[in-house]
Amino acid sequence: MKILVCIKQVPDMESKFKVAADGRWYDTADLAWRLNEYDEYAVEQAVLVKEQGGDTDITVLSIGPDKVKEAIKKALAMGCDRGVQVVDNEVSQREPLEIAGIISRFAKDKGFDLILTGMQSQDRGSAQVGILVAEMLDMAGVSTVVGFSLAGAKLELKRELEGGVKARVAVTLPAVVTCQLGLNTPRYPTLPNIMKAKKKELLSLPVSDLLQAEPRQQTAKVYFPEKKGGGLILEGEPAELADRLIQIIKEKTAVLA
């Protein structure tokens, strides 16, 4: 079985963010970087499939500048077999359709049986790339997966829906699966595996060789939400509180006008 895992390097969410000078993204200077949390579950699931036995080969792919190699190396240390960096210094300005186009162009002739991605990235959070890849490659696509069972070429999956509801889905490989938090427990790379990862293949490809989709949207502006005033706490007897609350509603809104 051939598996492709698509990952993204994102800032640590505890970083102090600033809006970039052009106002269209965050300033990437002085940020700590990490493997996108959702993608850790995708990497772990790929390695778990490999550990089930059989002839399984895992390729991990990331798009971005040279610093994304650190995220790729973590995935290799977790158990992936080889890494691919699509070199793109403008990746932060690319919309999901472009990203999906790059991935699908790379994967098209590689014969992957299973493509795993995180449900979404922690910075952009579009949750679109995995499903777009499935559409472009004419493969079954299942999103927000929290349960995974593979038997032969058949996948039994559990999806997380709104309100805590779950849905069971069965598909036949090849397929694209986007992984939700809680699907598994991502492992910490051991020191021996970190050392082994340094010897694994890490190929770099120019984005110009793979970019195929024309953008249909662009980020016009990134900004922090406006700070709002604090709430008002009312204390006293119920009857008195009711009168005060009605008066406040009349003064502050037009609900009782």
N, C-alpha and C positions, 0 to 999 in steps of 0.2 A: 504494500500500500504506500502511496505517495501522499504526503500531507504538506500543505502550505499553511504557515501561520503568519498572519499580517499583524505587525505591531507598530506602535507609535511611541516616540519619546516625548514626554510632556514635562512641564515644570512641576516640582514638588508643590502641592497645593498649600503648604505652609509658608511658601515664599511671599515676600512683599512685592505685590505687582504694581507696575506703573504702565500707563498707556503710552504707546510708542509715539514718536514725534509726528508721524503721519496720521495718527488717530485711528488707524484701521486694525491694530492688533496690540498686544502687550509688548512692552520693552523686554527683549530677551537678555539684556545685560544683567549680570549679578544674580542670576537665578540658579537654584539647584535643580538638576534634571534627574528624571527617573523613568522607568518603564511604566507606561500607562497601566493603571491598576486592573482595568477590565481585560487587558491583553495578557496579563499574568495568568489569568484563568484559562485563556485560549492556549497558551504555551503549555501549561500544566496538563490540560486535557489531551493535547497531542502526545505528550510524553507518556501519559497513562495508557493511551492506545498502543503506543510502541511497546510498553511493558507487558501488554496482554500476550505478546508473542507474535510470531510471524515476521515476515520480511517488511519492515516499515522504515521509511526514510522521511525525515522531517526537514523541510527548508523553512527558514524564518526570514521574512522580508520586512524592511523598513525604508521609508522615504524621508530624505532630509540631508542636511549637511553632515560633515564628518563626525560630529559629536553623537549622532545616532548609533554609531558603532558600539558605544558603551551599552546601549539597550540591547543590541543584537548579541553582544558578548554575554550578557546575562542570560538571554534565552538559550544560547549555546551551552552555557554552564548548567542550565536546568535540564538539558538533555537533547536539544535540537542538534541536527547533524551538520548543517551548513548554513551560512548566512549570506544574504544578498542586501546590499545597500544601493538604493536608487538615489544617486547624488542629485539633490535638488535644493539649492539655497533659497528658493522662493516657495517652499512647500507651505508655509503658513498662510500664504495668500491664495492657495488653491482651494476650490470648492469641492464638495464630496464627489461630484460627477467626474472631475478631473482625476482625483485620487483613485477612484474606482477604475477609471480607464487605464491608468498606469498599471494597476495590479492585474487587471484582466488581460492586458496586452502581454505582460510577463508570463502569466499562467496559461495562456491560450493553448500553446503547443507542448506543454510540459506533462500532460497526462495526470494531473493531480486528482486523486480520488476524493479528498476531503480538504476543504479550505476553512480554517478557523480564524476568527477575528474576535476582538472584544466587542461588546454591544455598542460602545461609544467611546470617544476619547474624553478625557477629563477636562480638556481645555475648550474644544469647540463643541463637543456634545451633540453632533448632528444625528448620530445613530443611523446613518444612511449608507455608509460605504459598503458594508458587508452585503446588504440586500441588493445594492446596485451591481456589485461584482457578480452575484448569482444571476441577475438578469442579463448582464452582458455576456456571460459564459453559457447561458441557457442551462443552468444547473438549478436543482431544488435549493431553496433558501429558507432557513428557519432562524428566527431572531429571538433574543431574550431567553436563551436556554439556561435552565437551572438543573436539568437532569439529563444524563447522557448514557446510553447503552448501545453498544455496537456488537452485532452478531453477523459475521460474514459481510455482505454488502447492504445489510439493513440496519438503519439507525432508528432507535426508539428514543424520542426526546420528550422532555417536559419543559413547557414554556411558562414564563411568568406573565400573567395578564394583569389588568388593573384591579385594584381592590383585593389583592392577595389571591385571586383566582388562578388556578393552574390549568393548563391544557396539555394533553398528550398528543404527540405527532409522530407518525411513522413515515420515513422517507427511504428511498433507495439511493445508494451512492451512484454517481458523484453528487456532492452536496456542499453548500456553504452554510456554516453555523456561526451565529454571533453569540458570544458567551456573556452571561450576566454574573454579577457578583454572587458568590455562594455556590456556584456550580461544583467546585472542588476546594481543596486546600493547597494553594501554590506552595511549592517547596522552596527552601532556601538553598542556593547553590553551595555545595561543600567545597572546601579548599582544593581537594584533588580534582574535582570537576571544573573548577575555575582554571586550574592549570591546564587541564586537557582542552578547554575551550580555546586557549591561545593557539593551539595547533590545528584547529578546525578551519575549513575553507571559509573565507569571507570575501565574496566577490562584489566589486563596485561597478555599477552600470550608469551611464549618463541618462538623465531623465529625457533628453531629446530623442533617445531611441525608443521610448515607450509612451510618450505623451501623445494621446490621440483624441481625447474629448475636448470640445470647445466649451469654455465656461459659459454658464447661463445665469450666474448670479455672482455678486461680489460683496464683500463686507464693506459697507459704507462708513461705519463708525463703531468704535468700541469705547465704552464709557462706564464709569462707576455709577450705580444708582444714587439718586439724590437722597440725602439723609432727611428723615422725617422726624417730626417732634414726638416726644414720648407720650404714652397713654395717660389717661386720667383715672385715678382710683377713687371710687365713691364709697364712703363709709357712713353707717347710720342705720336707722330703722327702715324696713321695707317700704312703708308708705311714703316716708320722707324721701327716700332714694328714688322712688318712682317719679315723684314730682320734679326732683332735681334733674333726673335723666330726660324727662320730657322737655324741660326748659332748655337744657343743653342742646338737644336735637333741634329744637326750634331756632336756636341762635346760630348753630354751626351748619345746619343743612336746610334743605327745602322740603324734606320729607313730610313734615307736618304743617307746611305753610298753607 
